[in-house]
Amino acid sequence: MDVFEKLTTYDYEQLVFCQDKFAGLKAIIAIHDTTLGPALGGCRMWTYASEEEAITDALRLARGMTYKAAAAGLNLGGGKTVVIGDPHKDKSEALFRALGRFIEGLHGRYITAEDVGTTVSDMDVIHMETRFVTGVSQAYGSSGNPSPMTALGVFRGLQAAVKEVFGSDDLAGKTVAIQGLGSVGYALAQSLHRVGSKLIVTDISKDSVARAVAEFGAQAVEPDEIFHVQADVLAPCALGAIVNDQTINRLRVQIIAGSANNQLAEERHGDRLHELGILYAPDYVINAGGLINVADELEGYHADRARNKVEGIYDIMLRLFAISKEHGIPTYKAADRLAEARIEKLKQVRSTFLPTSRSLLTHR
């Protein structure tokens, strides 16, 4: 792998390799862009097939966090940590404390959080060694589980999408097909049921599906069937890359809006949705509620303030749709344009000289 070629392709700032033989730590911290503020992104622990795969994942996820934070209006950049290891077998206090020391050594350029394969308790261990961690236990002033806020943001973004397509954001009577009933998908189903939406649901967990049928009167379908049900909205809340060559021509919906990351298998699938007249709510914008929520911890967490910021996803989505219409471009490109414009504008503001104690001493 030509690492520097990869870094220059999307102008990454820094790639940090962290190793502690005794603790069994092999980790990579990727920092994409800190124009808007310190890079914030979760710590993922996964059994990567190779070191190259781990590097690629860290870089891809870090860049995604830059765009997510920028589009959400946060004063944060994008970063990510990946830990190479089995989260079911390889975790230890020593491993996460060693990682915490590496993060502390970056002096606030990067702030970590919970992600796939890590938990709140893991963040608590990291917190023993560094201040630069969010999503710790509520006893430390954390916001707790971010899933309800993620679901709230998706609900508000979905309302904006419905308004764009149907002229009203009233979800009563609208049929929403939800793929995935994990913590976010289930919370979204609850909100939709509360406002009178009709639900079609699927999940690999039959217990979760049965619960949704019992509580919400949802219609259950097999996982593969969710892509060709007749509905107003498809809400992907499970795996990524669900809009692909196999599914895209089977879709019978007018809107795709859900919490899953990386819903487009390739960018060309976003172009195809645009051609088909299916409104796509870009995933990194609509699912930013969790990030917005944990980012509020950096100011001293205030639940009402965080909730108000998450509610703002509604207006961000409408602005994004307006850009898409004005320029005749797919919504995924409009989302990128929104994020990039904010970074570029603030890059000029940040060019203003800010004196430090050292510079004052030097120039006396």
HELIX and SHEET records of a PDB file:
HELIX    1   1 VAL A    3  THR A    9  1                                   7    
HELIX    2   2 GLU A   51  ALA A   71  1                                  21    
HELIX    3   3 GLU A   93  GLU A  104  1                                  12    
HELIX    4   4 VAL A  120  HIS A  127  1                                   8    
HELIX    5   5 GLN A  138  TYR A  140  5                                   3    
HELIX    6   6 SER A  147  PHE A  166  1                                  20    
HELIX    7   7 SER A  183  ARG A  194  1                                  12    
HELIX    8   8 LYS A  206  PHE A  216  1                                  11    
HELIX    9   9 PRO A  223  HIS A  228  5                                   6    
HELIX   10  10 ILE A  248  ARG A  250  5                                   3    
HELIX   11  11 GLU A  267  LEU A  276  1                                  10    
HELIX   12  12 ASP A  283  ILE A  286  1                                   4    
HELIX   13  13 GLY A  289  ALA A  295  1                                   7    
HELIX   14  14 ASP A  296  GLU A  299  5                                   4    
HELIX   15  15 ALA A  303  GLU A  311  1                                   9    
HELIX   16  16 ILE A  313  HIS A  327  1                                  15    
HELIX   17  17 THR A  331  VAL A  349  1                                  19    
HELIX   18  18 SER A  357  THR A  362  1                                   6    
SHEET    1   A 5 GLN A  14  ASP A  20  0                                        
SHEET    2   A 5 LEU A  25  ASP A  33 -1                                        
SHEET    3   A 5 GLY A  77  ILE A  84 -1                                        
SHEET    4   A 5 ALA A  39  LEU A  40  1                                        
SHEET    5   A 5 TYR A 110  ILE A 111  1                                        
SHEET    1   B 4 GLN A  14  ASP A  20  0                                        
SHEET    2   B 4 LEU A  25  ASP A  33 -1                                        
SHEET    3   B 4 GLY A  77  ILE A  84 -1                                        
SHEET    4   B 4 CYS A  43  TRP A  46  1                                        
SHEET    1   C 6 GLN A 219  ALA A 220  0                                        
SHEET    2   C 6 LYS A 198  THR A 202  1                                        
SHEET    3   C 6 THR A 175  GLN A 179  1                                        
SHEET    4   C 6 VAL A 233  PRO A 236  1                                        
SHEET    5   C 6 ILE A 255  ILE A 256  1                                        
SHEET    6   C 6 LEU A 279  TYR A 280  1                                        
END                                                                             
